[in-house]
Amino acid sequence: MLDKFVASMATLRIISGTLEIIAAILMIKLGRIDKALAVNTALAFVGPTVLIVTTSLGLMGMADKLSWGKIGWVACGVVCLLIGILKK
C-alpha cells in the first residue's frame, strides 16, 4: 500500500509537470516572445510553491522519525534554495 504522504507528493509533482507542459504548448501557440515571457513568469511562482509544499508533506510524513534539529536543517536548506532561486 502506498503511503499517503508519498502519494500526495507524487500527485503534486504530476500536477506541476502537467502545468509545465501546458505552459510550453501555450507558449508555442501564442508565438510571441512577450506573451511567452508572461507565461514563463507565471511558472516562476509555481516551482517554488510546489517545492515548499512537497517538502512540507515529506517532513510531515517523517516527523516522527526526525529530531527537531534535523527538521531545522532541512528547513534551512529549503530557505537557502529559495534565496538562490528568487534573489535578483
C-alpha positions as CSV (number, residue, x, y, z in Angstrom):
1,M,0.0,0.0,0.0
2,L,1.3,3.4,-1.0
3,D,2.0,5.9,1.8
4,K,-0.5,8.8,1.8
5,F,2.4,11.3,2.0
6,V,4.2,9.8,-0.9
7,A,1.0,9.7,-3.0
8,S,0.4,13.4,-2.2
9,M,3.9,14.4,-3.1
10,A,3.8,12.5,-6.3
11,T,0.4,13.9,-7.2
12,L,1.7,17.4,-6.7
13,R,4.7,16.8,-8.9
14,I,2.4,15.3,-11.6
15,I,0.2,18.4,-11.5
16,S,3.3,20.6,-11.6
17,G,4.7,18.7,-14.5
18,T,1.4,18.9,-16.4
19,L,1.3,22.7,-15.8
20,E,4.8,23.0,-17.3
21,I,3.8,21.0,-20.4
22,I,0.6,23.0,-20.8
23,A,2.6,26.3,-20.4
24,A,5.1,25.1,-23.1
25,I,2.3,24.3,-25.5
26,L,0.7,27.7,-24.7
27,M,3.9,29.5,-25.4
28,I,4.2,27.8,-28.8
29,K,0.5,28.6,-29.6
30,L,0.9,32.2,-28.6
31,G,4.0,32.5,-30.8
32,R,5.1,35.9,-29.3
33,I,8.0,36.5,-27.0
34,D,6.2,38.9,-24.8
35,K,3.3,36.5,-24.2
36,A,5.7,33.6,-23.8
37,L,7.6,35.5,-21.2
38,A,4.4,36.3,-19.3
39,V,3.5,32.6,-19.2
40,N,7.1,31.8,-18.1
41,T,6.8,34.4,-15.3
42,A,3.6,32.8,-14.0
43,L,5.5,29.5,-13.8
44,A,8.2,31.1,-11.6
45,F,5.6,31.2,-8.9
46,V,4.5,27.6,-9.3
47,G,8.0,26.0,-8.9
48,P,9.0,27.3,-5.5
49,T,5.4,26.8,-4.2
50,V,5.5,23.1,-5.3
51,L,8.9,22.7,-3.7
52,I,7.7,24.1,-0.4
53,V,4.5,22.1,-0.3
54,T,6.1,18.8,-1.3
55,T,9.0,19.3,1.2
56,S,6.4,20.1,3.9
57,L,4.4,17.0,3.1
58,G,7.6,14.9,3.2
59,L,8.6,16.4,6.5
60,M,5.1,15.8,8.0
61,G,5.4,12.2,6.9
62,M,8.8,11.8,8.6
63,A,8.1,14.0,11.6
64,D,8.0,11.0,14.0
65,K,11.4,9.8,12.6
66,L,13.3,13.1,12.7
67,S,14.6,15.2,15.5
68,W,13.7,18.9,15.7
69,G,17.3,19.6,14.9
70,K,17.2,17.7,11.6
71,I,13.9,19.2,10.6
72,G,15.6,22.6,11.3
73,W,18.5,21.7,9.0
74,V,16.1,20.7,6.2
75,A,14.2,24.0,6.7
76,C,17.4,25.9,6.4
77,G,18.2,24.1,3.2
78,V,14.9,25.0,1.7
79,V,15.3,28.6,2.7
80,C,18.8,28.6,1.0
81,L,17.3,27.1,-2.1
82,L,14.6,29.8,-2.2
83,I,17.1,32.6,-1.7
84,G,19.2,31.2,-4.5
85,I,16.2,30.9,-6.8
86,L,14.4,34.1,-6.0
87,K,17.2,36.6,-5.2
88,K,17.9,39.0,-8.0
